[in-house]
Amino acid sequence: MSDAVKYETSLPSVDDYFDLFNTTGWNEEFKCTTADLAEAIGRSWYSVSAYSDKILVGFGRFIIDGVHHALLADIMVHHDFRAKGIGNTGFMRGPDSGKERMTHPVCSWLIPNS
């Protein structure tokens, strides 16, 4: 894998997400199936996927209630890509659009220049 990372705001394939999820060790406890994870990420309001050579190497997602809670969840970076700024630069920037989906100004911090 090269060090070049491309960010996308679409959900990754369930198989790619499952593979990355399994690198975290979390599934030893959770025992999630691909169907479980597909349902979980399908409920995301916004997500960022990081790819290197078309391989999913990082993922993070926002879960919101649209009023006052916004949670950054499932921040994962493949061990070969840790300490390269993926979690900081890629995931922490938040959504660039979607203002129409927000119903309360408390959540406006998610949207730059709101």
KEMI-396834 format. One record per residue (C-alpha): residue number from 1; x negated, y negated, z negated. Coordinates in steps of 0.5 Angstrom, whole numbers, plus 500, padded with zeros to 3 digits. Each point is the difference from the previous one (the first is absolute). Layout:
KEMI-396834
<r pos="NUM" X="X" Y="Y" Z="Z"/>
...
END
This chain:
KEMI-396834
<r pos="1" X="500" Y="500" Z="500"/>
<r pos="2" X="498" Y="493" Z="502"/>
<r pos="3" X="500" Y="494" Z="495"/>
<r pos="4" X="505" Y="496" Z="504"/>
<r pos="5" X="506" Y="500" Z="497"/>
<r pos="6" X="507" Y="498" Z="503"/>
<r pos="7" X="506" Y="498" Z="496"/>
<r pos="8" X="507" Y="501" Z="503"/>
<r pos="9" X="507" Y="498" Z="496"/>
<r pos="10" X="503" Y="506" Z="503"/>
<r pos="11" X="501" Y="507" Z="496"/>
<r pos="12" X="495" Y="505" Z="501"/>
<r pos="13" X="502" Y="507" Z="502"/>
<r pos="14" X="503" Y="504" Z="495"/>
<r pos="15" X="494" Y="505" Z="501"/>
<r pos="16" X="495" Y="495" Z="500"/>
<r pos="17" X="503" Y="497" Z="493"/>
<r pos="18" X="500" Y="507" Z="497"/>
<r pos="19" X="493" Y="501" Z="502"/>
<r pos="20" X="497" Y="494" Z="497"/>
<r pos="21" X="505" Y="501" Z="494"/>
<r pos="22" X="496" Y="506" Z="499"/>
<r pos="23" X="494" Y="497" Z="500"/>
<r pos="24" X="502" Y="496" Z="493"/>
<r pos="25" X="501" Y="506" Z="496"/>
<r pos="26" X="507" Y="498" Z="498"/>
<r pos="27" X="503" Y="506" Z="503"/>
<r pos="28" X="497" Y="505" Z="495"/>
<r pos="29" X="505" Y="497" Z="495"/>
<r pos="30" X="506" Y="497" Z="505"/>
<r pos="31" X="500" Y="506" Z="505"/>
<r pos="32" X="503" Y="496" Z="505"/>
<r pos="33" X="502" Y="503" Z="507"/>
<r pos="34" X="500" Y="496" Z="506"/>
<r pos="35" X="507" Y="499" Z="500"/>
<r pos="36" X="500" Y="497" Z="493"/>
<r pos="37" X="495" Y="495" Z="502"/>
<r pos="38" X="503" Y="499" Z="507"/>
<r pos="39" X="506" Y="498" Z="495"/>
<r pos="40" X="496" Y="496" Z="496"/>
<r pos="41" X="496" Y="496" Z="505"/>
<r pos="42" X="507" Y="499" Z="504"/>
<r pos="43" X="503" Y="496" Z="494"/>
<r pos="44" X="494" Y="495" Z="501"/>
<r pos="45" X="501" Y="493" Z="501"/>
<r pos="46" X="494" Y="498" Z="503"/>
<r pos="47" X="493" Y="504" Z="501"/>
<r pos="48" X="493" Y="500" Z="502"/>
<r pos="49" X="497" Y="505" Z="503"/>
<r pos="50" X="492" Y="500" Z="502"/>
<r pos="51" X="497" Y="504" Z="505"/>
<r pos="52" X="493" Y="502" Z="502"/>
<r pos="53" X="499" Y="504" Z="507"/>
<r pos="54" X="508" Y="501" Z="500"/>
<r pos="55" X="499" Y="504" Z="493"/>
<r pos="56" X="504" Y="497" Z="494"/>
<r pos="57" X="495" Y="498" Z="495"/>
<r pos="58" X="504" Y="495" Z="496"/>
<r pos="59" X="508" Y="499" Z="498"/>
<r pos="60" X="504" Y="495" Z="495"/>
<r pos="61" X="507" Y="498" Z="500"/>
<r pos="62" X="505" Y="495" Z="497"/>
<r pos="63" X="506" Y="502" Z="497"/>
<r pos="64" X="505" Y="495" Z="498"/>
<r pos="65" X="507" Y="498" Z="497"/>
<r pos="66" X="500" Y="494" Z="504"/>
<r pos="67" X="502" Y="496" Z="494"/>
<r pos="68" X="494" Y="500" Z="495"/>
<r pos="69" X="496" Y="506" Z="500"/>
<r pos="70" X="495" Y="502" Z="505"/>
<r pos="71" X="495" Y="505" Z="499"/>
<r pos="72" X="494" Y="502" Z="504"/>
<r pos="73" X="499" Y="508" Z="500"/>
<r pos="74" X="497" Y="506" Z="502"/>
<r pos="75" X="493" Y="496" Z="502"/>
<r pos="76" X="496" Y="505" Z="503"/>
<r pos="77" X="493" Y="500" Z="503"/>
<r pos="78" X="496" Y="506" Z="503"/>
<r pos="79" X="494" Y="501" Z="495"/>
<r pos="80" X="495" Y="499" Z="506"/>
<r pos="81" X="503" Y="493" Z="501"/>
<r pos="82" X="500" Y="498" Z="493"/>
<r pos="83" X="497" Y="494" Z="498"/>
<r pos="84" X="500" Y="497" Z="507"/>
<r pos="85" X="506" Y="495" Z="498"/>
<r pos="86" X="506" Y="503" Z="503"/>
<r pos="87" X="504" Y="500" Z="494"/>
<r pos="88" X="498" Y="493" Z="499"/>
<r pos="89" X="501" Y="497" Z="507"/>
<r pos="90" X="505" Y="504" Z="503"/>
<r pos="91" X="505" Y="502" Z="495"/>
<r pos="92" X="500" Y="493" Z="496"/>
<r pos="93" X="502" Y="496" Z="505"/>
<r pos="94" X="507" Y="501" Z="500"/>
<r pos="95" X="505" Y="500" Z="505"/>
<r pos="96" X="500" Y="495" Z="506"/>
<r pos="97" X="507" Y="500" Z="501"/>
<r pos="98" X="507" Y="502" Z="497"/>
<r pos="99" X="502" Y="494" Z="497"/>
<r pos="100" X="507" Y="501" Z="502"/>
<r pos="101" X="500" Y="506" Z="496"/>
<r pos="102" X="498" Y="497" Z="493"/>
<r pos="103" X="506" Y="497" Z="496"/>
<r pos="104" X="496" Y="497" Z="495"/>
<r pos="105" X="495" Y="495" Z="499"/>
<r pos="106" X="496" Y="504" Z="495"/>
<r pos="107" X="498" Y="505" Z="505"/>
<r pos="108" X="498" Y="494" Z="505"/>
<r pos="109" X="492" Y="501" Z="498"/>
<r pos="110" X="500" Y="506" Z="504"/>
<r pos="111" X="501" Y="496" Z="506"/>
<r pos="112" X="494" Y="495" Z="502"/>
<r pos="113" X="502" Y="493" Z="501"/>
<r pos="114" X="507" Y="501" Z="498"/>
END
